[in-house]
């Protein structure tokens, strides 16, 4: 018969090997595989407790096997709000109940994720995308507009223009003509003859505009002074952008300013200013007025007013409401920037604006143009949010212009050109499924559109697809914070907070496993949180980990045997085929799931040891629980821990019947809980317990530990 000390050493000398031996037991292996395969499919306490194999497995893992029949009590424990001191789990003196309750998230997962067309995060991301759509669209066309400005001056005849696709497209679209269906022979007749007269007679002036824009000679040659001046070419590209819905883009604003600066020097009368819609628009916009509302005639009257004359039109403007007072102040600023006399002329030898006034006009125009865009976007966003709140099907989505136009524009799709039936198919697609319809299109814009909304394959609203549940996000953040060490600096804590926010923000836009592994913000954070940052994992490795089937013992991560990788894989909601599990409402975080399985193995190991020697079982249990002890009440609430401590420090079993506070003070004098976090001191304490246990039991086998340690009860 082996001594207690030697038996304990056989279990602990190579703990991983011991646990592997326990795990390979056919019964334990089957139970573990069943738990792994089925715990993620339950979402309520009733479902969990109705499955006896799951329920009993978890109860045994947390040392509550004897309480399996106490279903009413256990249900109340699982329903407990651990932040409430009066909840049943917190009121029970046995810490195992609280630990058991903390291992599950039934309180949060009991209700399925709400089916909604968009979550708040998705809406925020969409609004951000919409606010930037003009910038992206303008940038996409920047090369085209530059090519027009660079190339139009080199045109020497109408045929070279017709043969240049970029010039042809920009000019025709600027005039409102679709270049895709326009006949080049007809356009040639428009530019060199009178073919525009017929459409004009019917009210279609587009071709007349094109002819005026490009004044080719009847023989097809360009005029002596060139086909277009720089200002005329500028007007063409501005009109092109405006036709594209980008008149408010930064690129269009830059063309407006360039035009203004070039043309304002030639203005000699107020008529020149108000008669030029582009100059007039920039000037009024610079003071916050809208050229679409203000009339040129009224503006001319104010511009020729004498600010010093109390009876001038400017001074007689109404100011009896805040709005009227503001308008008067805006016109006063406009008058101050120009130099027109009472007849609307610029005095001889002077200019309509000084350089300083021109600069002030340009600077203010840029500022007000941005404000006007922001105001317009806020209105569109408000209308969208109101409309999307009542959308419950993809059909309603495509039927609501406030939703359809806004959403497509946000993703750089032209609502006027897209097929609504195609968009419905996109919305019904799973963007995380490589084989879905939206992925077959091979266009990132459609993919982002599908990911921005939550419709199932029948077109009804569904729960959102989350790459990581809220509970697992919180656990990952906790792990990341733990990597800072025990005493991080304030700067390190703030940096970690910022990195956590960046991680969560980036995670919200993950559509597929590819999105995840190619986003450095996400992978750097996640790998550090799970202690894998030094492993030099490739994108291919990360995909293999994240798509591993945890229910399959032969899957990539399970075969690796690396607990860090297993925890990492369990923390995210990717399926083996790379999709995001929409229905993932895990009642356990990755950490708690793996801890449960580990606890079960250790319970099984301790049970095996106890069948031969109860002291070994107690020693193994204390070895597991000792480093987690933070309060003497933890010991007093656990009979097994208290038994070990009483024997190790020489307290009679009867001492456990005295006042709880007296017991606590006694233990404080004999124990240093922090010492149990040191493996060497913990092993020394356990060896003392084993030696004294054997001595009390009058073991016939001499204990080496007792010989070494003696029987003193000095404070550890």
Buried (B, 14 or more C-beta within 10 A) or exposed (E): EEBBBBBBBEBBEEEEEBBEBBBEBEEBEEBBEBBBEBBBEBBBBEBBBEBEEBBBBBBBBBBBEEBBEEEEBBBBBBBBEEEEEEBBBBEBEBBBBBBBBEBBBBBEBBEEBEBBBBBEBBBEBBBEBBBEBBBBBBEEBBEBBEBBBEBBEEBEBBEBBBEBEBBBBBBBBBBBBEBEEBEEEEBBBBBBEEBBEEBBEEEBBBBBBBBEBBBBEEEBEBEEEBBBEBBBBBBBBBBBBBBBBBBBBBBBBBBBBBBBBEBBEEBBBBBBBBEBEBBBBBBBBBBBBEBEEBEBEEBBBBBBBBEEEEEBBBBEBEBEEEEEEEBBBBBBBBBEBBBBEEEBBBEEEEBBBEEEBBEBBBEBBBEBBEEBBEEEBEEBBEBBBEBBEEBBBBBBBBEBEBBBBBBBBBBBBEBEEBEBEBBBBBBBBBBBBBEBBBBEBEBEBBBBBBBBBBBBEEBBBBBBBBBBBBBBBEBBBEBBBEEEEEEBEEEEEEEBEEBBEBBBBBBBBBBBBBBBBEBEEBBBBBBBBBBBBEEEBEEEBBBBBBBBBBBBEEBBBBEBEBBBBBBBBBBBBBBBEBBBBBEBBBBBBBBBBBBBBBBBBBBBBBBBBBEEBBBBBBBBBBBBBBEEBEEBBBBBBBEBBBBBBBBBBEBEEEBBEEEEEEBBEBBEEBBEBEBBEEEEBBBBBBBBBBBBBBBEEEBEEEBBBBEEBEEEEEEB
